[in-house]
């Protein structure tokens, strides 16, 4: 079976038989070149529109019990929650979304700027705050230099917040591996969204 | 005695006899119109240069024991620390600086984007994340809507971080009063920098 997660830059495919994943550019890939049935989620609106016209592309958003989440919640966050029964999902991309699931039920979550957005925000306040934020900053003592003071500010509260849920932590998204330096017991799962899609297919006997 | 704290937009004066404070614009105020002795700190470089030439303007930065802090630490943060013996100072302006003092000794601190910088960072990630961040967000339960998810992301980790020091919290800067909704037991002290300046004068028998 073929699954696809479409973001703002790429189609991310996953073949459940071969367990292989690969990417194609949103700009150049033509989805009508695929003839087999394919289940997808999509957050890139121009592509979503294109896919609606293709009968073999099946939008998994239609099978979600949306009342368990909230109206404006991104389908990618919802599908990630569908992947687990218990835990906190930290999806670290341009934004960092944090969602808490207990006994298969979404408990709520929050949104935080990603590394690059945070760096940009700091350098816009003052050139003196321009830095490359460092996931390996020491959380055991309060910083006494500007570079560490900025990295600590970015990460220490986030760490305390997420660890306060006393739950398994699952990291996904582009900065997942970097974030593992902050959350030492966390698991990195780059295929979390595909697991969520498979769970949703099972729930709906598809 | 006259004290003055010069930021990027204004001269903030404090008269220790009358206990009154008032502001003048950095752009239009001429410091040579003051003839009496005045102790100041300054972070606005063009103004700092101007003041060096005026004999009655005495830069308090020259009296600080800088080895107790760190090289690139702003003089405003240092002077705030001089004001207290124990506590955590949260100075909420364009950036939020957090500095921890124990037994009169600076223990370290960190830097976080201020409200406006945080809002700008979010809206640059996606127009869907454009919001006015809300200091009165509920920290007792995880959000289930985008507006609260953003305000919670801005403040909840910061709150946990600062409260983890188990120390008195002193709020100062433009957003101090707003922040009091987050730190309910905190004190707001808009004259904290002047208190620090007075302490430094005492230490140096000036």
Interface residues (C-beta under 8 A of the other chain):
Chain A: X69 X70 X71 X72 X73 X94 X95 X98 X100 X106 X107 X108 X109 X110 X111 X112 X113 X114 X117 X118 X120 X121 X122 X124 X125 X126 X128 X129 X141 X142 X143 X144 X145 X146 X149 X150 X152 X153 X154 X156 X157 X158 X159 X160 X161 X164
Chain B: X69 X70 X71 X72 X73 X94 X95 X98 X100 X106 X107 X108 X109 X110 X111 X112 X113 X114 X117 X118 X120 X121 X122 X124 X125 X126 X128 X129 X141 X142 X143 X144 X145 X146 X149 X150 X152 X153 X154 X156 X157 X158 X159 X160 X161 X164
